[in-house]
Amino acid sequence: MDHDAMDLAEARYELVISVDARRSGEYDDVDKQRMRERIYRVLEAAFSHAKVARDAVHMEDRGDGVLLSVAGRIAVTRLLGLWMVEVHENLRDENRGLSVPLGLRVGMHVGPVRHDGRGISGRAVDLACRLADSPLARRLLDAERADLVLVTSQSLYEDVVSSGGKFIEPAHYSSARLELKEGEVTAWFHLPGRPAPEIPTAAPAAPDADRADDVDGVDDARDARDVSDTRGADDAGGVDDAPDVDDARRVDGEDRADAPRAHYTVHGDMSQHSDNVYQQPVHIGRITGDAGRRKG
């Protein structure tokens, strides 16, 4: 039996780690090479100090980051605990004296991984990469001015992080819902060496200029449509019998914001007069019956 062929066909349950550099597109060609060298120094030194054998780690270069998987024989707690501490400390050492510090986003998830001659694949790989590349991870790294942010999957948090361990503090993680290509998931965010991060929320949209006077939180445009619709229902003749409600809010040609809105339903004739000056007796309206006869 070809055991190598069998191994390629079978998935191995491994820890997947996706490491991305912050704003890698802003580096020029020379600085990008130095950035990549720093990332590898940080990761490899951390594996050495955490006593993780090199043959237990699969490592793929991603240009501005690294994709790794760690064999199941290595305790996940060692990677979440001691290894992450070493990554953080090594990164701080690398950043000393740099005008533009290197920032890293790390995504972690445990699941089935398939290996072939070109690398690794599987949904576990996809999820780890999505977590590291999530907009919230990017925003959190910038908002906290941090060197490193770790994002774990919900299952990894529940199965490993929540139980604690050496250098693992569950209370220092904060959860958030992420909308990924595969759907909505829960992720847990951790900034090594810090308390649980405050998850930033989306900035509120700027108020629409057309709604600057909308102090009651109700869409005035919708209000206007509602008024128009109500008037139209009573206007059987196709003519707008109700006076313009805005007329009741105007004084000397100016809007009175404090004037109440008025709405009339009229069955018959109606006229509206305001701010008129009459120079002689005036009768407004129709005269009918005896009231309309002239006295001799």
N, C-alpha and C positions, 0 to 999 in steps of 0.2 A: 504493500500500500504506500502511496506517495503521501507521507505525512505533511510535507510542505504544502501540497495542493489542498489537503484537508484544512490546514490552518488558514489558508487564504479564503476558503469558503465559509469558515465559521467566524462568528463575531466574538470578540473578547470583551469582557466587562471591565472597562478601564476608566480612570479619571482623565478627562479631557481638559486641557488648559489652553485658552487662547489669549495671547498677549499682543496688545496693539500699542503703538506709540501715539502720543497726543500730537495732533497737527503735523503729521509727518510731511504733508505736502508743502509746508512752509520752509523746509530745509532745502538748501541747494545741494548739488551733487557731492561736494566735498563734505559738508556737514552731515549729510544723510549717511555717508559711509561711517563717519565717526559715531553717529547715533546708533547705527546697527551694531557696531563693535561694543558700545556700552551695554546695549540690551543683552548681548550674549555673555559679557563678563558678569553682569548682574545675575542672570539665570544660572549659569554654570557654577559660579561660586556658591550660590544658594543650595544647589543640589549637592555640592561637595560637603558643605557644612551640615546639611541635614542628613548626610550619610545615605543618600539615594544613589544606588549604583548606576553608572552610565548606561549599562545594557538594559536597565529597567525603563529607560526613557526613550520614547520615539520623538524626534524633533524635526520639524519642517520649517524651512525659511519662508516667510511671507512678505519679504521686501521691507515693509515697515513694521514687522512684528514676527512672532514665532508661534507656531501651532505645535502643541505637545500632547502626548498621551503617556500615562504612567501605568505600568503593569499592575494588575490586581494584587500581586504579592506584596506591594508596598502599601502600608496603612495610609488611608486617605487623611487621617488625623495628622500625620506627619507633614503632609503637603499643606493642609489648611493652617496648621500651627507653626511649627519651626521653620518650614520652608518659606512661608509667607513673611515671617519675621525677618529672615535673612534677605529675602528679595528687597524688602523695604529698607533695611539698613544699608545694603549694598547700593541701592539706588540713591539714598541720601549721600553716601560717600561720592558717588559719581557726579552728583549735582553740585557739590561744593565748588564754588568759584565760577560756575557756568552762568553766563548772562541770561541764557534761555534754558531753564532746567528741563530735563527729560521727564515727561509724565507718562505713566503706563496705566492702561486699563486691562484688567485681568478677568476673564470669564471662566467659570468652572462648572462642570457637570459630569456626573458619572452615568455611564450607559454603555450599550453594546457598540463596539468599534470594530470595523473591518479593515484589515491591512492588506495592501497589495504592493507591487513593485514601485508604485509612484507615491504612496503615502497612505493616509487613513481617510475613512469616510463613514457616514452614518448620521442618523438624526441627532445622536449625542454630540457629534462634532458640530453640526449645524447650530444647535442650541448654544453651545459654549461660545461660538463665534458671534452669534447674535447678541448674547448678553454683553460681551466685551465691547461690541460696536454700537450698543444702544444709545440713542440720544440722551437719555437720562444719565448714563454713565459719563458721557462727555460733559454734560452740564454740571454734574456733581463735582467732577475733578476740577473744573474751572471755578465754580462757586466757592469751594472750600480751599482753593489755592493749595491743593494737595499734590504729592508726588505720585501717589498710587491709589487706585480704587479697585476693590475686588467685588465682583458680582457673581453670586452663586445661584443655582437653580433652586426652586422650591423643594424638590426632592432631596437635594444635597443638604440643604439647610435642615430639613426635618430629620433625615437619617443620621447626619453626622454633627453639624454645627450645633443644633439645639441641645445635644447631650454634653457639650463643652469638651474640655480636654486641655492638655498643655498648650498654652498660648492661644487657646480658642475661647473667646468670650461671646456667647450668644447675645448678650445684652448690648453688644457694640454693633449689632446689625440692624438695619432698617429695611422694611419691605416696601415694595411698590409694584403696581400693575404695569406691565409693558405690553404694547401692541406690536407684535412681531409679524413677519410675513406668514408664519404658520398659525397665527392666532394670538389671543391674549394669554399671557402667562404671569405668574408671580415670581419676582426675583428679590434677592436679598443683597443689600449694599453695605460694604464695610470699608472704612478708611483706617488702615493699620496705624496703631498708636494713638487713636482718637476715640472719643465716645461715639455712640450711634449717630450717624449723620442725619441732619434734617433734610428730608427729601424736598427739593425745590419744586414748586408748582409752576405751571405755565403763567406767564405774565398776562394780566387782564388786558383785553383788547381796549384800545383807546376809544373814548366815546365818540360816536358819530356826530359830526358837526350839525347835521340836520336834526339831531335829537338832544341838543344842548339844553333846551328848555324843558326836557321831559323829566321833571323832578319827581313824578310819582312812580317812575319805573315802568310805566305803561307806554306802549308804542303809540305816539300821537298820530302817526300816519294811519295806523289801524283804527284809532278812534275816529279819525275823519272819515274813513271808509264806512265805519259803522253808522255814523250820523247820516251820511249820504244814502246808505242802503235803507235806513228807516224812513227817511223822507220820501224816497222813491216808492215805497210800499203804499203810502197814503195818497200819492199823487195819481189819482185815477185818470185825470185828464191829460197826462203826459206833460203837464206844466208844473214847475216847482212852485207850489203855493206857499211853502214855508219860507220865511225870510232867511237870509244868509245869517247863520249863527255868529259869524265873525263881526257883523254890523253891531251887535249888542255889546261887543267888546272894544269898540272904537270910540274915542272921545277926541274931538278936534283933529280927526284924521290920524290919531295915534292909537296903537294897541294898548288896551288896559289888561295887563297880565292878571290883575286881581279880580277882574269882572267875571261873574259866573257865566258859564255857557248856557244858552237858552235854546229850547227846541219847542216848536209849535206844531200842532196838528190842526189844520184848518179845514172846515167843511163849509164852503161858501166864500164870500169876499173878505179880504183882509188887507189892510195897508199899515205900514209901519213908518212913523215919523219921529225924528229925533233932531235936536239942536236947530229947530226951525224958528224963525222970527216972523210973526204975522203982523201986518200993518193995519188990518181991518178985521172985523168979525169973520170968522171962518167956520164953516160946518164941514165936518169930515164924515163921509159915509152916505148911504142912501136915505132919502126921506120917503116914507110910505104912509098911506092912510090919511087920517085927519091932520096928522102932524105936518103933512106936506101942503095943506091949503093956506093961501095967503089971507091974512086978516085985512078987512076993509078999513 
